[in-house]
Amino acid sequence: MQDNVTTVDTSAGPRPFGFDRCYWSHDNFAESDDGVLIPASDSSPYASQQHIFEDLGATLVTNVLAGYNACAMAYGQTSAGKSYTMIGTPTNPGLVPRLCAALFAAPVPNKVQRQVTLSMLEIYNEQINDLLASSTALHECRVRQHPKQGFFVEGLTRVPVNDHADVQARMQVGTKLRTTAATNMNKTSSRSHMVVTLHVKQTQVNGKGESTTKTSDIHLVDLAGSERTDLAGTSDQRFKEGLAINQSLSNLGNVIAALADQATTIPYRNSVLTKLLSNALGGNSRTMMIANISPSPLNLEETLSTLRFADRAKRIKCKAVVNESPTDKLIRELKEENQRLLDMLKAAGSDADSDALRADKAECKGSAQRRF
Ligand SMILES: Nc1ncnc2c1ncn2[C@@H]1O[C@H](COP(=O)(O)OP(=O)(O)OP(=O)(O)O)[C@@H](O)[C@H]1O
């Protein structure tokens, strides 16, 4: 990895891939007394969790507070570091906990009310499980389509959260449920996709009691391992599971390719994952994709496939807009226009005043001079 280029040695020679950012976290790190992984020296290229957050996560928080939808997703083969990047460990927390901490630490402007709710789901075998509906059992939900708002999960639990500790406690319950369910079914949690969503609603009230509202969703997605599952000789359950992961990830690839090529039809409908991420991928969202790769030559094929996937994804251009209700937007624009006109009038008035003053003064001076 050199600056923003990742080069892979293949049998056909070095193959470079250029991205917005590239981070090295394989070696050259040291462990501080409290267990935090940090660069081993000033010249070390090691990207710590703090570094990744400052570079990538902080912008997401700014976007969300400005009223934009945002999404961060991690893609790559099992053990390449997706969960470490997104969730991390208690001593080295990843993007999600740092982002939550920054969101709640952000000052709330005067006369603004900010409400945050959390939802958490997993997609396993094309089925959606609500991870917050109960602490003991998975609750199955379905995707529906709203004529204006697009795809949504019907009946998905949204819990109000007041601070970072609230989010952590809820997510711990959800993660435990996901892991227990996975163990009971003899799978690992990396065989399902997990989507954590923070819904942020900000209401501003002016002196006359009128309010305007901005809403934004931030989706944080930890995808199932992207390696091709060898389906030969597997049990029924494994076969179905592998097929579902392959299907949803390859459909994610198809959606990304279609968006990158600006195709007229985008195959969102072909899997639950792409339905849920349709807005984040091709619609109104500022989206970031992290491709996690392994430096081992044993993983060469998977690494190349992940980099090719990311290479297609980087060509997508989303058009994000601030989410305000149309009436609120109109009222705000009219008020801004009104203020602009008032300012113009005031400026013109004071110019006219000072012109008149100058003329008065000149006349006084003239008459004074005449008197002497
Ligand atoms: N940047 C890093 N620095 C130090 N350790 C890391 C880093 N990235 C990953 N690891 C470690 O590598 C191992 C595998 O990472 P992780 O579980 O995040 O992979 P994954 O891609 O999420 O796998 P899966 O798809 O199976 O969930 C973990 O033990 C993790 O702590």
The ligand as an SDF file (V2000), in Angstrom:
LIG
                    3D

 31 33  0  0  0  0  0  0  0  0999 V2000
   -6.7870   -3.5880   12.0000 N   0  0  0  0  0  0  0  0  0  0  0  0
   -6.6300   -4.6270   12.8230 C   0  0  0  0  0  0  0  0  0  0  0  0
   -5.7270   -4.5550   13.8040 N   0  0  0  0  0  0  0  0  0  0  0  0
   -5.5920   -5.5890   14.6550 C   0  0  0  0  0  0  0  0  0  0  0  0
   -6.3360   -6.7250   14.6210 N   0  0  0  0  0  0  0  0  0  0  0  0
   -7.2340   -6.8510   13.6510 C   0  0  0  0  0  0  0  0  0  0  0  0
   -7.4380   -5.8070   12.6940 C   0  0  0  0  0  0  0  0  0  0  0  0
   -8.4000   -6.1980   11.8370 N   0  0  0  0  0  0  0  0  0  0  0  0
   -8.7730   -7.4290   12.2440 C   0  0  0  0  0  0  0  0  0  0  0  0
   -8.0920   -7.8240   13.3180 N   0  0  0  0  0  0  0  0  0  0  0  0
   -8.2530   -9.1020   14.0140 C   0  0  0  0  0  0  0  0  0  0  0  0
   -8.3940  -10.1200   13.0190 O   0  0  0  0  0  0  0  0  0  0  0  0
   -9.3770  -11.0960   13.3850 C   0  0  0  0  0  0  0  0  0  0  0  0
  -10.4600  -11.2030   12.3090 C   0  0  0  0  0  0  0  0  0  0  0  0
  -11.1280   -9.9740   12.1840 O   0  0  0  0  0  0  0  0  0  0  0  0
  -12.7160   -9.8520   12.0730 P   0  0  0  0  0  0  0  0  0  0  0  0
  -13.4130  -10.7980   13.0100 O   0  0  0  0  0  0  0  0  0  0  0  0
  -13.0210   -8.4220   12.2110 O   0  0  0  0  0  0  0  0  0  0  0  0
  -12.9510  -10.3570   10.5940 O   0  0  0  0  0  0  0  0  0  0  0  0
  -14.2990  -10.3520    9.7690 P   0  0  0  0  0  0  0  0  0  0  0  0
  -13.9360   -9.9290    8.3880 O   0  0  0  0  0  0  0  0  0  0  0  0
  -15.3430   -9.5660   10.4420 O   0  0  0  0  0  0  0  0  0  0  0  0
  -14.6900  -11.8560    9.7760 O   0  0  0  0  0  0  0  0  0  0  0  0
  -16.1670  -12.5000    9.7210 P   0  0  0  0  0  0  0  0  0  0  0  0
  -16.6930  -12.2700    8.3420 O   0  0  0  0  0  0  0  0  0  0  0  0
  -15.8840  -13.9390   10.0140 O   0  0  0  0  0  0  0  0  0  0  0  0
  -17.0120  -11.8360   10.7840 O   0  0  0  0  0  0  0  0  0  0  0  0
   -9.9270  -10.6310   14.7240 C   0  0  0  0  0  0  0  0  0  0  0  0
   -9.2650  -11.3490   15.7380 O   0  0  0  0  0  0  0  0  0  0  0  0
   -9.5570   -9.1530   14.7970 C   0  0  0  0  0  0  0  0  0  0  0  0
   -9.4120   -8.7400   16.1380 O   0  0  0  0  0  0  0  0  0  0  0  0
  1  2  1  0
  2  3  1  0
  2  7  2  0
  3  4  2  0
  4  5  1  0
  5  6  2  0
  6  7  1  0
  6 10  1  0
  7  8  1  0
  8  9  2  0
  9 10  1  0
 10 11  1  0
 11 12  1  0
 11 30  1  0
 12 13  1  0
 13 14  1  0
 13 28  1  0
 14 15  1  0
 15 16  1  0
 16 17  2  0
 16 18  1  0
 16 19  1  0
 19 20  1  0
 20 21  2  0
 20 22  1  0
 20 23  1  0
 23 24  1  0
 24 25  2  0
 24 26  1  0
 24 27  1  0
 28 29  1  0
 28 30  1  0
 30 31  1  0
M  END
$$$$
